[in-house]
């Protein structure tokens, strides 16, 4: 644990080094909520959905995903600059090194999204019970660590910064816009029934971990019948985290073993 705690401290210090930049990002996320959601809310029939309350959990999950994904940019820089030579000289095993980086990315995502999650509670005008809050935080932590794992796997797959940025953009595009972050699944299913929305994208949106994270928060804050709780929401996030944490660990250990 000593080596892992050292890496956690190192990555958290790096993350919070630019305090004003982080404050600007949080302000941008809040602007998305209080400007875009209000504008879209005027376009959506309130009898169908309260878009302002609907979008607040979505922006919280987006912020967590973006913050946790930032660890990949740093690791890609380290791979390109052979910084791993220094890391391998530290008194820790490769497994400790990988574990520390993955959990650091997840923890950074959790810390960054905390004010937005608190804002979501105020917007929904409901605070979850301690047990509900524990489930929400555990689910978001699995999502954050899985995101960090996905980012690390992409980061070590290439030494080209341009290819990493391109692959990151593709991942962002697919996971952000083919999800229930911006619009409910029922709306996509209605379009699919009319033949104007591809059915495979419906399946992708249902399995998308961002959809599961946002809908789980909505299930506790907004509730049924529109947002019922389902064990599938937890399962999707846990499977996503398990797959990409293992994948990132294997890829990262393989790339540093070459050094």
N, C-alpha and C positions, 0 to 999 in steps of 0.2 A: 504493500500500500504506500510505502514511502515514495517510491518512484512515481506512482500514479498521482499522488497528491502534488508532487513537484510539477508534473506536467499540467495538472489542473490549474495550479497557481500561475504557471507561465502563460498558458493560453488565455486565462481570464484577464491577466494584466495586459496582454496584447490587445484583447478585445475592448477593454475599457480605457485604453490609452487615448483614444480620440473621443472624449466625452461630448464635445460639441457636435461632432459628426453623428454620434448615436442619438443625441437629442434631436437633431434635424431629421433623422430617419423616423423616430417615434412621432415627431410632429407631422411628418408626411403621411404616416399611417393613420393618425387621428384625422388629418384633413380628408383622407379617402373616406373615412367613416362619416364625418360630420358635413361633408360637402357632397361627395358622390352618392352616398346612401340617401341623403335628403332629396337630391335631385331625382334619383331613380324612384324614390318613394312616391314622388308626385306623379310618376308615369305608371305606377302599378296600382291596381285596384286594391284599396285597403281591405275589402271584403275577402280578397284572395289571400293576401299575406301582408303583414306589417314589415315592409322591406328593411326599415331601419334596424329593427330588432333582429331580423333574419341575417343581415349582413355583418353585424357586429361580431358574432363568433367566427365568421369567415375571415375577417381581417385579422383577428387574433391568431388563427392558424397560419395565415399567410406570413405574418410577422415572425412567428416561431420558425417556420420552414426557411425563410430567407436568412435569419440570423444563424441557425444551425448549419446552413449550407456554406456559410462563409469560411468554415474551417478548411474546406477543400481548396480554396484559393491560396491559403497560406501553405498547405502541404504541397500543392503544385509548384509554388515558388521554391520550396525547399528541395523538391526533386530536381528542378531545373538548375539550381545553384549548388547541388551536391551537399546541402546542409545536413543530410542524413549522416555524413561522415562524423560530424560533431555529436549527433544524437546517439550514434552507436558507441561513442566513447564514454557515454554516461554510465554510471553504475546501476544499470537496470536491464532487464531482459527485453527481448523484442516484443514479447506478449504484453509486458507492462507498458511498453511504449505505445503499442497499438491501442490498448485498452484506455490509456490516459487520453489519447487524442480523440477517440470516439466519444468518451464521456464528457470531455471538455467541450466538444462541439454541441452535444446535447444540452449541457448545463448552460452554455451561452444562449442557446435558443430559449430555454426556460426563463432565464433572467430577463432577456430582452422583451419577451411577450407578457411578462407579469403585469405592467401597468395597463396594457391593452385588455388583458383578461379581467382586471378589476373594473375597467371602464365598461366592459361587456355586462358585468353584474349590475352596474348602475343603469345601463341602457335597458336591460331586461326587467329592471325593477324587482329583481328576485335574487337572493343570495342562497346558494346551495347549502344543504346540511353538511356537517363534517364528513360523513361517509360519502356523500355525493362529490364533495370537493376533492376528497382523496382519490376517488375514481377518475375524476376529470384530470387532476394533476398527474396521476400515474399514466393515463392514456397519452397525455401531451408529452410526458417524458419519453415514453416509448417512441412516439412520433418524432421527437427531436433527435434521439439517438439513431433511429433509422435513417433520418435525413442526413445526419453527420456521416453515417456509414456510406450512404449513396454518394455524397459529395466526395468523400475520401477515395472511394472506388473509381470515380471519374477522374479525380486529380492524379492518381498514380498510374492511370492507364495511358497517359501521354506526357511527354516533356514539352509539348508545344502549348504555350499559353493560349494561342488563338483557337486550337482545337478544343481545349478545355472550356473556353468561353462559349464556343459554339454549342458544344454538348450541353453545357449548363443552360443555355437559352432554350434548347429543344426540351429539356426536362421541365423547365419552368413553364413553357408554353403548354405542354401536355397536362401536367399536374394542376396548374392553376385554372385553366379554362375548360378542361374536361372534368369538372368536379361540381360539387354542390356549394362551392364557396360563394359564387355570384348568383346562382339561380337554383331553385329547388328541383329535386329529381322528378317530381310530378309534372313540372313544366316541360322537362325534356321528354318524358314519357308521352305527354300529350302531342308534342311535335312528332315523335316517332310514330305514333298511331296515325297521324295525318300523312306520313311518308316524307316529311321534310327534315327529319333528323335521323342519322344512321343508327341502327340498333346496336352495332358493336360499341359505339361510344357510350351508350347507356350502360352497358356491362362494365366498361372501363371506369365510368364515373362511380358506379356502385362499389367497385373494388379499390378505387383511389383512396389512399390513406388520408389525404387532405379532406375528402368528403366525409370519411368516417370520423375524423377528429372534430370537424365543424358540427356534424349532425349529432354527435354525442353531447356536445355542449348544449346544443339546441334542445335535445331531449330532456335535459335536466332544467333548463331555464325557460323554455317555451312550452314544452310538453306535447302530449298527444292532443288531438288526433293527427295533426300534421307532422309531428316529429316524435314518433314513438321510440322508446328505447329498445335496442336490439343487441343481443350478444355478438352478432356479426360485426357490429361497429368495433368492438374491442378486438375481435379476432383479426380483422383486417389490419389494424394498426400493429398488433403484436407480431403477426406474420411478416409484415413489411419490415419491422425493426429487426426481427430475428434473421431474416434473409440478408439484409444489407449490412448489418453489423458483422455477421460471419463473412460475407463477401469482401467487405472492406478490410477486415483483419487478415484474411488470406492474401489479398492483393498487396496490402501495405507491407506485410512481412516478407512477401516474395520480392518486392522491389528493393527493400533495404538489405535483403540477404545478398543481392548482387553487388552491393557496394564493397 
